[in-house]
Structures are given as structure tokens and as C-alpha cells.
Amino acid sequence: MSQEIEIEFKNLLTEIEFRKIKTAFHIEEHEFIKQENHYFDTPQFSLKELGAALRIRKKQEHYVMTLKEPAKIGLLETHQTITKEAATEMIKTGQLLAGQIVDQLRKLGIDDKSITYFGTLTTMRAEKNHRNGLLVLDHSRYLTVEDFEIEYEVQDEAKGKVIFQEILNELEIPIRHTKNKIRRFYEQKYKEMG
């Protein structure tokens, strides 16, 4: 298990703005790597209500289960590396593999037996180091939605915010209040469930 605090800034983009950033940062098509995020929650959206989220990410042939929960600054991420077989079984049954994630869920008051698989979000992602941070460009598809997003991951929140705003200003991209992918996925799922 590993834990880390994630500090990132994000902004939804139009497809034209997405292309503008690709050009400005010299990001080529071959630099995009496919990621699959498989999302879980209880039928009552208990994790969502806590501002937390649970996913299994497949990146190339590696699988990592991650629980994100609110922290004083950013999000606390708990990571647990799992096998392809374990990931497949959890997606199929919703039953989580015992370990640090289940322990953390119980600390949050969530019954791991009530967790269910909600669906998959597929992202084509490119990353570039930029001014002591990581610039991330995402093109995602989930449920009936397709969206584009820029993220900037940093260690220093104050400096990162200034740099992120400079990037958007230089490229004449308006700042948009942007929820994280998991939240967008959950809200779309909830909407589609009627």
C-alpha cells in the first residue's frame, strides 16, 4: 500500500482548446496512453456523499485500486497494486480484495460488501513535465459522454495555482469550475439511472 496527497488543478476544455494545448506543448498523438478507470460505489452513492471515490485503473498491463478521500489540502489517495485476475473478479462481482483499501473503507464507515461496480471511463492521456509540475492532457469517454480536460499536478498548491492560471491565460482559455472525473462519471451515471 502507498498513500499520497494529490494536489491538482483542472479545467474542462472544448475540443478546439484541447488541440490548442497539444500544439502549444508539442504533444504528439503517439504520446497519448490509454487508461481505463473502473468505478465503484454503493448503490446509495455512499462514497460520493463523503466526497470519496474508488476506482481500479488499468494502465498498460498494470492494475491499481485507488481510494480517494478528502484531505486538508487536495485528496488523500490510498493505492493497492492488484493482479489482472483480481481486477477482473472485482469488476464482475463488486466484491473487493481484502487489504488496505477495504480497511480504509471501514474507517470511513463504508461496508465493503455493499460496494458495486458502476462502469468504466476510458481516457487517452498525455503527460509533460512543466515548471516543477506535471501537465496532463486527457480525452475521456464514459457512459454517453466525451470530454476534454487539462490538469496540472503539483507539490506546492500556491505556486501551482499561479502557473496553471498563466497557462490558461496565455492560451486564452476561460477558467471553468471542473469536477474531477470520478464526480463527473457519478453524476452522469446518476442522471442516466433516472
N, CA, C and O of each residue as an XYZ file, in Angstrom:
776
protein
N       0.846     -1.181      0.000
C       0.000      0.000      0.000
C       0.879      1.227      0.000
O       1.945      1.249      0.615
N       0.420      2.245     -0.696
C       1.076      3.544     -0.604
C      -0.015      4.599     -0.484
O      -1.136      4.413     -0.957
N       0.332      5.699      0.152
C      -0.592      6.817      0.270
C       0.145      8.085     -0.132
O       1.348      8.229      0.089
N      -0.615      9.004     -0.733
C      -0.034     10.281     -1.120
C      -1.130     11.334     -1.150
O      -2.311     11.023     -1.301
N      -0.715     12.585     -1.002
C      -1.640     13.705     -1.155
C      -1.545     14.172     -2.602
O      -0.456     14.431     -3.116
N      -2.697     14.275     -3.246
C      -2.749     14.733     -4.634
C      -3.212     16.186     -4.643
O      -4.283     16.511     -4.129
N      -2.387     17.060     -5.236
C      -2.761     18.462     -5.419
C      -2.761     18.707     -6.921
O      -1.724     18.626     -7.578
N      -3.929     19.006     -7.446
C      -4.006     19.238     -8.886
C      -5.051     20.301     -9.194
O      -6.009     20.509     -8.449
N      -4.828     20.952    -10.305
C      -5.767     21.932    -10.833
C      -6.279     21.369    -12.141
O      -5.536     20.715    -12.872
N      -7.541     21.618    -12.442
C      -8.108     21.038    -13.655
C      -9.072     22.011    -14.306
O      -9.631     22.896    -13.659
N      -9.248     21.823    -15.593
C     -10.138     22.676    -16.358
C     -10.674     21.882    -17.542
O      -9.905     21.306    -18.310
N     -12.005     21.854    -17.687
C     -12.584     21.238    -18.882
C     -12.258     22.115    -20.082
O     -12.118     23.332    -19.967
N     -12.142     21.470    -21.225
C     -11.760     22.143    -22.463
C     -12.761     21.822    -23.568
O     -13.449     20.802    -23.531
N     -12.822     22.704    -24.539
C     -13.501     22.350    -25.780
C     -12.508     21.531    -26.605
O     -11.322     21.488    -26.278
N     -12.971     20.894    -27.650
C     -12.056     20.131    -28.499
C     -11.033     21.056    -29.158
O      -9.877     20.674    -29.338
N     -11.450     22.258    -29.514
C     -10.531     23.233    -30.134
C      -9.449     23.647    -29.126
O      -8.277     23.745    -29.491
N      -9.827     23.890    -27.866
C      -8.855     24.255    -26.837
C      -7.892     23.095    -26.569
O      -6.699     23.306    -26.353
N      -8.419     21.882    -26.587
C      -7.604     20.678    -26.412
C      -6.510     20.638    -27.484
O      -5.343     20.398    -27.175
N      -6.891     20.873    -28.741
C      -5.919     20.877    -29.844
C      -4.911     22.011    -29.692
O      -3.733     21.850    -30.008
N      -5.380     23.157    -29.207
C      -4.503     24.317    -29.000
C      -3.405     23.980    -27.980
O      -2.246     24.347    -28.175
N      -3.765     23.286    -26.901
C      -2.779     22.902    -25.885
C      -1.811     21.861    -26.446
O      -0.609     21.923    -26.190
N      -2.340     20.903    -27.214
C      -1.460     19.903    -27.853
C      -0.386     20.594    -28.679
O       0.787     20.225    -28.621
N      -0.788     21.584    -29.436
C       0.149     22.321    -30.292
C       1.129     23.132    -29.442
O       2.338     23.082    -29.669
N       0.610     23.879    -28.462
C       1.454     24.755    -27.641
C       2.523     23.977    -26.878
O       3.632     24.474    -26.680
N       2.193     22.759    -26.450
C       3.137     21.964    -25.660
C       3.800     20.853    -26.474
O       4.461     19.974    -25.919
N       3.617     20.903    -27.791
C       4.256     19.951    -28.704
C       3.956     18.500    -28.315
O       4.855     17.662    -28.238
N       2.679     18.228    -28.074
C       2.251     16.873    -27.704
C       1.791     16.157    -28.965
O       0.859     16.589    -29.643
N       2.463     15.059    -29.262
C       2.153     14.273    -30.460
C       1.148     13.178    -30.119
O       1.026     12.763    -28.966
N       0.433     12.721    -31.140
C      -0.602     11.700    -30.950
C      -0.036     10.432    -30.293
O      -0.706      9.823    -29.459
N       1.181     10.033    -30.657
C       1.756      8.800    -30.114
C       2.090      8.915    -28.618
O       2.369      7.906    -27.972
N       2.065     10.132    -28.069
C       2.354     10.317    -26.642
C       1.153     10.014    -25.742
O       1.298      9.931    -24.522
N      -0.015      9.850    -26.330
C      -1.215      9.550    -25.547
C      -1.258      8.059    -25.225
O      -1.070      7.211    -26.098
N      -1.508      7.763    -23.958
C      -1.578      6.379    -23.484
C      -2.989      6.122    -22.973
O      -3.584      6.956    -22.289
N      -3.505      4.958    -23.318
C      -4.866      4.605    -22.912
C      -4.895      4.145    -21.452
O      -4.068      3.343    -21.018
N      -5.860      4.669    -20.715
C      -6.115      4.254    -19.338
C      -7.583      3.892    -19.226
O      -8.439      4.542    -19.825
N      -7.869      2.857    -18.462
C      -9.258      2.521    -18.159
C      -9.446      2.687    -16.657
O      -8.683      2.141    -15.861
N     -10.461      3.440    -16.283
C     -10.811      3.623    -14.881
C     -12.149      2.937    -14.641
O     -13.157      3.308    -15.242
N     -12.160      1.948    -13.773
C     -13.364      1.207    -13.433
C     -13.828      1.708    -12.070
O     -13.103      1.592    -11.083
N     -15.042      2.269    -12.015
C     -15.527      2.932    -10.811
C     -16.491      2.076    -10.002
O     -17.272      1.289    -10.537
N     -16.402      2.264     -8.688
C     -17.215      1.521     -7.733
C     -17.819      2.477     -6.709
O     -17.234      3.515     -6.401
N     -18.974      2.129     -6.193
C     -19.590      2.838     -5.069
C     -20.679      1.920     -4.531
O     -20.869      0.814     -5.036
N     -21.384      2.372     -3.522
C     -22.547      1.616     -3.061
C     -23.737      2.044     -3.914
O     -23.678      3.097     -4.549
N     -24.803      1.268     -3.947
C     -25.994      1.683     -4.713
C     -26.551      3.031     -4.244
O     -27.226      3.721     -5.008
N     -26.271      3.409     -2.993
C     -26.746      4.691     -2.447
C     -25.732      5.824     -2.646
O     -25.924      6.929     -2.138
N     -24.652      5.545     -3.387
C     -23.597      6.542     -3.627
C     -22.969      7.017     -2.309
O     -22.715      8.210     -2.141
N     -22.720      6.099     -1.385
C     -22.161      6.453     -0.071
C     -20.786      7.103     -0.170
O     -20.497      8.048      0.564
N     -19.928      6.605     -1.073
C     -18.606      7.217     -1.247
C     -18.739      8.632     -1.786
O     -18.098      9.562     -1.297
N     -19.572      8.776     -2.787
C     -19.799     10.099     -3.386
C     -20.256     11.087     -2.315
O     -19.800     12.231     -2.288
N     -21.151     10.650     -1.435
C     -21.661     11.525     -0.374
C     -20.554     11.986      0.567
O     -20.634     13.077      1.132
N     -19.532     11.168      0.735
C     -18.399     11.524      1.596
C     -17.338     12.329      0.855
O     -16.341     12.745      1.446
N     -17.556     12.546     -0.446
C     -16.533     13.216     -1.253
C     -15.386     12.285     -1.592
O     -14.309     12.732     -1.986
N     -15.621     10.973     -1.436
C     -14.598      9.958     -1.708
C     -14.940      9.224     -2.999
O     -16.037      9.368     -3.539
N     -13.988      8.438     -3.485
C     -14.204      7.685     -4.716
C     -13.283      6.477     -4.748
O     -12.194      6.488     -4.174
N     -13.742      5.434     -5.430
C     -12.982      4.194     -5.531
C     -12.911      3.780     -6.997
O     -13.919      3.759     -7.703
N     -11.690      3.450     -7.441
C     -11.514      3.023     -8.825
C     -10.432      1.958     -8.907
O      -9.579      1.825     -8.030
N     -10.505      1.203    -10.002
C      -9.391      0.363    -10.428
C      -8.927      0.969    -11.741
O      -9.719      1.140    -12.667
N      -7.644      1.292    -11.821
C      -7.087      1.849    -13.058
C      -6.221      0.806    -13.737
O      -5.340      0.199    -13.128
N      -6.501      0.615    -15.029
C      -5.653     -0.224    -15.869
C      -4.859      0.719    -16.764
O      -5.427      1.476    -17.552
N      -3.540      0.662    -16.630
C      -2.648      1.478    -17.447
C      -1.610      0.526    -18.006
O      -0.807     -0.040    -17.264
N      -1.629      0.352    -19.326
C      -0.870     -0.695    -19.990
C      -1.319     -2.016    -19.373
O      -2.511     -2.316    -19.434
N      -0.462     -2.802    -18.800
C      -0.934     -4.064    -18.209
C      -0.834     -4.047    -16.688
O      -0.746     -5.101    -16.060
N      -0.848     -2.855    -16.095
C      -0.764     -2.716    -14.643
C      -2.120     -2.301    -14.087
O      -2.825     -1.489    -14.688
N      -2.476     -2.854    -12.951
C      -3.753     -2.574    -12.312
C      -3.503     -2.054    -10.905
O      -2.762     -2.661    -10.132
N      -4.133     -0.914    -10.576
C      -4.013     -0.326     -9.250
C      -5.408      0.084     -8.791
O      -6.133      0.780     -9.502
N      -5.771     -0.363     -7.581
C      -7.023      0.069     -6.970
C      -6.686      1.284     -6.115
O      -5.735      1.257     -5.334
N      -7.474      2.357     -6.268
C      -7.221      3.606     -5.550
C      -8.488      4.099     -4.880
O      -9.551      4.168     -5.497
N      -8.357      4.441     -3.610
C      -9.421      5.113     -2.876
C      -8.980      6.551     -2.684
O      -7.906      6.806     -2.140
N      -9.805      7.496     -3.129
C      -9.518      8.918     -2.938
C     -10.490      9.441     -1.898
O     -11.691      9.174     -1.956
N      -9.949     10.195     -0.937
C     -10.809     10.805      0.074
C     -10.301     12.208      0.383
O      -9.110     12.485      0.242
N     -11.199     13.093      0.804
C     -10.798     14.474      1.050
C      -9.701     14.579      2.110
O      -9.679     13.826      3.083
N      -8.791     15.536      1.894
C      -7.735     15.857      2.854
C      -7.764     17.372      3.081
O      -8.492     18.087      2.392
N      -6.981     17.859      4.036
C      -6.970     19.309      4.296
C      -6.602     20.083      3.040
O      -7.223     21.097      2.719
N      -5.587     19.599      2.332
C      -5.219     20.168      1.027
C      -5.219     19.009      0.049
O      -4.519     18.020      0.265
N      -5.986     19.113     -1.014
C      -6.022     18.060     -2.028
C      -6.791     16.840     -1.571
O      -7.736     16.937     -0.788
N      -6.373     15.691     -2.073
C      -7.029     14.419     -1.773
C      -6.004     13.430     -1.238
O      -4.858     13.403     -1.689
N      -6.424     12.616     -0.274
C      -5.588     11.517      0.188
C      -5.905     10.325     -0.702
O      -7.054      9.891     -0.797
N      -4.871      9.803     -1.352
C      -5.042      8.638     -2.221
C      -4.378      7.438     -1.561
O      -3.212      7.501     -1.172
N      -5.128      6.340     -1.436
C      -4.591      5.079     -0.964
C      -4.546      4.139     -2.157
O      -5.571      3.885     -2.790
N      -3.358      3.620     -2.470
C      -3.164      2.769     -3.644
C      -2.863      1.333     -3.220
O      -2.138      1.090     -2.256
N      -3.435      0.398     -3.959
C      -3.167     -1.018     -3.729
C      -2.975     -1.674     -5.101
O      -3.909     -1.731     -5.901
N      -1.769     -2.165     -5.365
C      -1.497     -2.860     -6.624
C      -2.208     -4.207     -6.594
O      -2.168     -4.924     -5.595
N      -2.861     -4.539     -7.709
C      -3.601     -5.799     -7.794
C      -3.277     -6.499     -9.108
O      -2.693     -5.901    -10.012
N      -3.655     -7.753     -9.205
C      -3.431     -8.512    -10.437
C      -4.586     -8.288    -11.411
O      -5.653     -7.804    -11.032
N      -4.354     -8.646    -12.659
C      -5.408     -8.579    -13.668
C      -6.585     -9.456    -13.252
O      -7.744     -9.074    -13.414
N      -6.276    -10.636    -12.716
C      -7.330    -11.572    -12.311
C      -8.177    -10.991    -11.180
O      -9.402    -11.111    -11.189
N      -7.519    -10.363    -10.211
C      -8.253     -9.751     -9.097
C      -9.127     -8.609     -9.608
O     -10.275     -8.463     -9.187
N      -8.585     -7.802    -10.513
C      -9.355     -6.688    -11.081
C     -10.585     -7.213    -11.826
O     -11.692     -6.702    -11.654
N     -10.378     -8.225    -12.641
C     -11.489     -8.810    -13.418
C     -12.574     -9.334    -12.487
O     -13.762     -9.122    -12.729
N     -12.169    -10.012    -11.433
C     -13.122    -10.572    -10.468
C     -13.898     -9.464     -9.745
O     -15.110     -9.579     -9.563
N     -13.214     -8.401     -9.336
C     -13.888     -7.301     -8.638
C     -14.879     -6.585     -9.549
O     -15.966     -6.208     -9.112
N     -14.505     -6.397    -10.819
C     -15.411     -5.760    -11.778
C     -16.639     -6.650    -11.990
O     -17.763     -6.156    -12.074
N     -16.419     -7.935    -12.075
C     -17.509     -8.892    -12.317
C     -18.455     -9.001    -11.118
O     -19.673     -9.035    -11.289
N     -17.895     -9.055     -9.906
C     -18.709     -9.344     -8.726
C     -18.964     -8.139     -7.817
O     -19.920     -8.142     -7.042
N     -18.111     -7.104     -7.908
C     -18.204     -5.976     -6.978
C     -17.574     -6.283     -5.632
O     -17.485     -5.401     -4.779
N     -17.136     -7.516     -5.427
C     -16.519     -7.900     -4.149
C     -15.050     -7.498     -4.152
O     -14.286     -7.917     -5.022
N     -14.663     -6.693     -3.185
C     -13.303     -6.151     -3.141
C     -12.320     -7.126     -2.529
O     -12.661     -7.919     -1.651
N     -11.104     -7.049     -3.009
C      -9.996     -7.830     -2.479
C      -9.639     -7.287     -1.093
O      -9.491     -6.079     -0.908
N      -9.503     -8.188     -0.134
C      -9.127     -7.759      1.217
C      -7.783     -7.037      1.161
O      -6.918     -7.370      0.352
N      -7.627     -6.051      2.028
C      -6.366     -5.313      2.064
C      -6.576     -3.901      2.566
O      -7.566     -3.602      3.235
N      -5.629     -3.035      2.233
C      -5.600     -1.676      2.748
C      -6.816     -0.852      2.337
O      -7.301     -0.031      3.116
N      -7.310     -1.065      1.123
C      -8.467     -0.286      0.656
C      -9.700     -0.648      1.482
O     -10.427      0.234      1.938
N      -9.929     -1.939      1.672
C     -11.079     -2.371      2.480
C     -10.940     -1.817      3.903
O     -11.918     -1.352      4.489
N      -9.732     -1.868      4.452
C      -9.503     -1.325      5.793
C      -9.851      0.165      5.843
O     -10.494      0.632      6.783
N      -9.422      0.893      4.832
C      -9.675      2.335      4.769
C     -11.172      2.612      4.612
O     -11.696      3.539      5.231
N     -11.870      1.812      3.785
C     -13.321      1.976      3.621
C     -14.028      1.797      4.959
O     -14.931      2.560      5.302
N     -13.612      0.790      5.706
C     -14.240      0.534      7.013
C     -14.020      1.697      7.968
O     -14.899      2.023      8.766
N     -12.835      2.334      7.888
C     -12.574      3.521      8.718
C     -13.544      4.657      8.358
O     -13.904      5.479      9.201
N     -13.956      4.676      7.082
C     -14.915      5.692      6.630
C     -16.358      5.307      6.957
O     -17.281      6.082      6.708
N     -16.551      4.108      7.515
C     -17.901      3.646      7.844
C     -18.630      3.031      6.664
O     -19.858      2.937      6.672
N     -17.885      2.612      5.646
C     -18.477      2.000      4.455
C     -18.329      0.483      4.548
O     -17.232     -0.025      4.780
N     -19.432     -0.233      4.367
C     -19.410     -1.690      4.349
C     -18.899     -2.137      2.981
O     -19.565     -1.923      1.968
N     -17.722     -2.758      2.950
C     -17.137     -3.156      1.663
C     -18.017     -4.159      0.921
O     -17.904     -4.287     -0.298
N     -18.883     -4.867      1.625
C     -19.777     -5.843      0.975
C     -20.898     -5.153      0.190
O     -21.565     -5.778     -0.634
N     -21.096     -3.860      0.455
C     -22.154     -3.128     -0.248
C     -21.642     -2.437     -1.511
O     -22.413     -1.795     -2.224
N     -20.354     -2.566     -1.786
C     -19.754     -1.924     -2.969
C     -20.197     -2.657     -4.236
O     -20.296     -3.884     -4.265
N     -20.457     -1.879     -5.271
C     -20.840     -2.442     -6.556
C     -20.088     -1.720     -7.679
O     -19.677     -0.570     -7.526
N     -19.920     -2.406     -8.794
C     -19.248     -1.839     -9.969
C     -20.227     -0.941    -10.714
O     -21.367     -1.337    -10.958
N     -19.793      0.267    -11.079
C     -20.664      1.225    -11.745
C     -20.402      1.388    -13.239
O     -21.322      1.692    -13.997
N     -19.163      1.189    -13.666
C     -18.871      1.378    -15.078
C     -17.446      1.837    -15.305
O     -16.653      1.965    -14.372
N     -17.140      2.083    -16.576
C     -15.765      2.379    -16.986
C     -15.672      3.732    -17.676
O     -16.543      4.116    -18.456
N     -14.598      4.439    -17.370
C     -14.240      5.673    -18.055
C     -12.897      5.407    -18.731
O     -11.935      5.009    -18.074
N     -12.834      5.628    -20.039
C     -11.606      5.405    -20.795
C     -10.996      6.755    -21.160
O     -11.676      7.636    -21.686
N      -9.720      6.899    -20.874
C      -9.015      8.157    -21.127
C      -7.780      7.918    -21.974
O      -7.014      6.985    -21.733
N      -7.598      8.765    -22.960
C      -6.329      8.856    -23.677
C      -5.587     10.019    -23.029
O      -6.041     11.162    -23.081
N      -4.428      9.716    -22.409
C      -3.719     10.697    -21.585
C      -2.294     10.921    -22.074
O      -1.567      9.980    -22.392
N      -1.913     12.213    -22.125
C      -0.521     12.595    -22.393
C      -0.043     13.438    -21.216
O      -0.804     14.229    -20.658
N       1.219     13.262    -20.847
C       1.795     13.980    -19.711
C       3.088     14.670    -20.133
O       3.873     14.129    -20.912
N       3.294     15.886    -19.599
C       4.528     16.650    -19.854
C       4.974     17.302    -18.558
O       4.159     17.897    -17.854
N       6.246     17.200    -18.235
C       6.781     17.949    -17.104
C       6.801     19.414    -17.483
O       7.236     19.772    -18.577
N       6.326     20.273    -16.569
C       6.263     21.700    -16.860
C       6.419     22.479    -15.561
O       5.554     22.410    -14.688
N       7.511     23.217    -15.429
C       7.753     24.136    -14.313
C       7.478     23.485    -12.953
O       6.630     23.959    -12.196
N       8.181     22.420    -12.651
C       8.084     21.711    -11.374
C       6.725     21.064    -11.126
O       6.367     20.790     -9.980
N       5.974     20.823    -12.183
C       4.692     20.142    -12.067
C       4.519     19.204    -13.243
O       5.396     19.085    -14.100
N       3.383     18.544    -13.271
C       3.073     17.623    -14.363
C       1.820     18.115    -15.058
O       0.743     18.170    -14.464
N       1.975     18.476    -16.336
C       0.847     18.896    -17.158
C       0.235     17.642    -17.773
O       0.941     16.828    -18.369
N      -1.073     17.492    -17.628
C      -1.767     16.302    -18.106
C      -2.880     16.735    -19.043
O      -3.667     17.627    -18.724
N      -2.935     16.099    -20.195
C      -3.976     16.379    -21.185
C      -4.774     15.106    -21.389
O      -4.216     14.072    -21.757
N      -6.093     15.173    -21.150
C      -6.966     13.992    -21.201
C      -8.108     14.157    -22.188
O      -8.723     15.218    -22.293
N      -8.372     13.067    -22.912
C      -9.551     12.942    -23.761
C     -10.275     11.701    -23.249
O      -9.785     10.583    -23.403
N     -11.458     11.904    -22.633
C     -12.151     10.817    -21.956
C     -13.512     10.510    -22.569
O     -14.189     11.375    -23.124
N     -13.883      9.222    -22.442
C     -15.211      8.753    -22.855
C     -15.784      7.903    -21.728
O     -15.111      7.021    -21.195
N     -17.027      8.177    -21.374
C     -17.709      7.395    -20.339
C     -19.211      7.528    -20.531
O     -19.726      8.593    -20.872
N     -19.906      6.398    -20.301
C     -21.355      6.347    -20.457
C     -21.708      6.981    -21.804
O     -21.286      6.464    -22.839
N     -22.467      8.083    -21.829
C     -22.818      8.717    -23.107
C     -22.068     10.030    -23.316
O     -22.508     10.873    -24.098
N     -20.932     10.213    -22.622
C     -20.217     11.496    -22.612
C     -18.819     11.351    -23.213
O     -18.173     10.311    -23.087
N     -18.374     12.417    -23.867
C     -16.990     12.560    -24.312
C     -16.541     13.933    -23.822
O     -17.239     14.923    -24.041
N     -15.376     14.008    -23.157
C     -14.904     15.322    -22.727
C     -13.388     15.439    -22.828
O     -12.673     14.453    -23.007
N     -12.923     16.686    -22.707
C     -11.515     17.040    -22.833
C     -11.138     17.850    -21.593
O     -11.937     18.635    -21.084
N      -9.904     17.646    -21.114
C      -9.525     18.268    -19.854
C      -8.016     18.478    -19.789
O      -7.237     17.701    -20.340
N      -7.626     19.550    -19.100
C      -6.226     19.774    -18.751
C      -6.133     19.697    -17.232
O      -7.006     20.191    -16.518
N      -5.054     19.066    -16.746
C      -4.772     19.008    -15.313
C      -3.328     19.461    -15.113
O      -2.484     19.326    -15.998
N      -3.074     19.997    -13.936
C      -1.715     20.360    -13.564
C      -1.493     19.863    -12.147
O      -2.100     20.371    -11.204
N      -0.610     18.855    -11.990
C      -0.335     18.226    -10.702
C       0.940     18.817    -10.120
O       1.966     18.908    -10.794
N       0.853     19.221     -8.843
C       1.965     19.931     -8.213
C       2.169     19.470     -6.775
O       1.336     18.761     -6.211
N       3.285     19.883     -6.195
C       3.562     19.669     -4.783
C       3.213     20.914     -3.968
O       2.813     20.812     -2.809
N       3.369     22.097     -4.586
C       3.126     23.374     -3.919
C       1.845     23.992     -4.473
O       1.810     24.435     -5.620
N       0.791     24.020     -3.651
C      -0.516     24.479     -4.113
C      -0.500     25.927     -4.606
O      -1.048     26.221     -5.668
N       0.118     26.828     -3.851
C       0.098     28.249     -4.209
C       0.824     28.509     -5.528
O       0.293     29.196     -6.401
N       2.034     27.966     -5.679
C       2.792     28.158     -6.918
C       2.081     27.492     -8.093
O       2.022     28.049     -9.189
N       1.546     26.299     -7.857
C       0.858     25.567     -8.913
C      -0.347     26.315     -9.447
O      -0.597     26.324    -10.652
N      -1.092     26.942     -8.552
C      -2.282     27.696     -8.970
C      -1.907     28.842     -9.896
O      -2.572     29.081    -10.904
N      -0.830     29.554     -9.545
C      -0.368     30.687    -10.365
C       0.045     30.187    -11.755
O      -0.358     30.764    -12.765
N       0.840     29.126    -11.807
C       1.317     28.592    -13.090
C       0.154     28.097    -13.933
O       0.112     28.347    -15.138
N      -0.794     27.394    -13.314
C      -1.950     26.877    -14.052
C      -2.757     28.024    -14.655
O      -3.166     27.951    -15.814
N      -2.989     29.077    -13.883
C      -3.736     30.219    -14.400
C      -2.972     30.912    -15.529
O      -3.578     31.400    -16.483
N      -1.637     30.953    -15.418
C      -0.826     31.538    -16.505
C      -1.000     30.738    -17.796
O      -1.135     31.318    -18.874
N      -0.996     29.408    -17.689
C      -1.167     28.553    -18.875
C      -2.495     28.872    -19.551
O      -2.545     29.091    -20.761
N      -3.574     28.898    -18.761
C      -4.897     29.172    -19.332
C      -4.967     30.578    -19.930
O      -5.519     30.771    -21.013
N      -4.408     31.551    -19.224
C      -4.431     32.930    -19.737
C      -3.671     33.056    -21.046
O      -4.154     33.680    -21.990
N      -2.472     32.459    -21.107
C      -1.653     32.553    -22.316
C      -2.361     31.935    -23.515
O      -2.207     32.412    -24.640
N      -3.128     30.890    -23.287
C      -3.819     30.214    -24.388
C      -5.259     30.702    -24.556
O      -6.026     30.155    -25.348
N      -5.610     31.744    -23.794
C      -6.950     32.353    -23.863
C      -8.055     31.321    -23.647
O      -9.031     31.260    -24.395
N      -7.873     30.515    -22.604
C      -8.859     29.501    -22.237
C      -9.530     29.958    -20.948
O      -8.849     30.184    -19.948
N     -10.863     30.099    -20.956
C     -11.541     30.544    -19.733
C     -11.431     29.510    -18.615
O     -11.412     28.303    -18.856
N     -11.359     30.016    -17.396
C     -11.329     29.127    -16.233
C     -12.751     28.613    -16.018
O     -13.700     29.393    -15.935
N     -12.880     27.299    -15.930
C     -14.177     26.666    -15.716
C     -14.116     25.844    -14.434
O     -13.169     25.087    -14.219
N     -15.117     25.994    -13.596
C     -15.191     25.135    -12.399
C     -15.315     23.702    -12.910
O     -16.277     23.368    -13.601
N     -14.341     22.854    -12.571
C     -14.285     21.500    -13.120
C     -14.243     20.474    -12.004
O     -13.345     20.485    -11.163
N     -15.219     19.596    -12.008
C     -15.243     18.492    -11.050
C     -14.296     17.406    -11.541
O     -14.001     17.325    -12.734
N     -13.820     16.571    -10.620
C     -12.916     15.508    -11.058
C     -13.673     14.449    -11.855
O     -14.902     14.394    -11.825
N     -12.926     13.619    -12.561
C     -13.528     12.625    -13.454
C     -14.501     11.711    -12.739
O     -15.572     11.397    -13.258
N     -14.120     11.287    -11.544
C     -14.981     10.371    -10.808
C     -16.322     11.033    -10.520
O     -17.371     10.410    -10.685
N     -16.294     12.290    -10.091
C     -17.532     13.019     -9.792
C     -18.358     13.186    -11.069
O     -19.574     12.995    -11.048
N     -17.705     13.543    -12.181
C     -18.441     13.700    -13.446
C     -19.069     12.366    -13.850
O     -20.214     12.312    -14.298
N     -18.291     11.285    -13.681
C     -18.813      9.960    -14.012
C     -20.030      9.639    -13.149
O     -21.069      9.231    -13.668
N     -19.904      9.824    -11.821
C     -21.008      9.514    -10.902
C     -22.255     10.327    -11.235
O     -23.363      9.791    -11.269
N     -22.068     11.620    -11.480
C     -23.226     12.474    -11.767
C     -23.914     12.054    -13.054
O     -25.142     12.080    -13.143
N     -23.122     11.664    -14.058
C     -23.708     11.194    -15.313
C     -24.425      9.860    -15.093
O     -25.522      9.652    -15.613
N     -23.821      8.974    -14.340
C     -24.439      7.678    -14.030
C     -25.763      7.891    -13.295
O     -26.772      7.268    -13.625
N     -25.748      8.772    -12.305
C     -26.955      9.065    -11.537
C     -28.042      9.618    -12.450
O     -29.207      9.236    -12.341
N     -27.655     10.519    -13.351
C     -28.588     11.127    -14.291
C     -29.179     10.072    -15.218
O     -30.384     10.064    -15.469
N     -28.335      9.186    -15.723
C     -28.784      8.153    -16.664
C     -29.653      7.089    -15.970
O     -30.461      6.420    -16.615
N     -29.473      6.941    -14.639
C     -30.303      5.988    -13.903
C     -31.711      6.515    -13.696
O     -32.605      5.779    -13.278
N     -31.904      7.808    -13.995
C     -33.231      8.411    -13.904
C     -33.542      8.908    -12.540
O     -34.626      9.443    -12.310
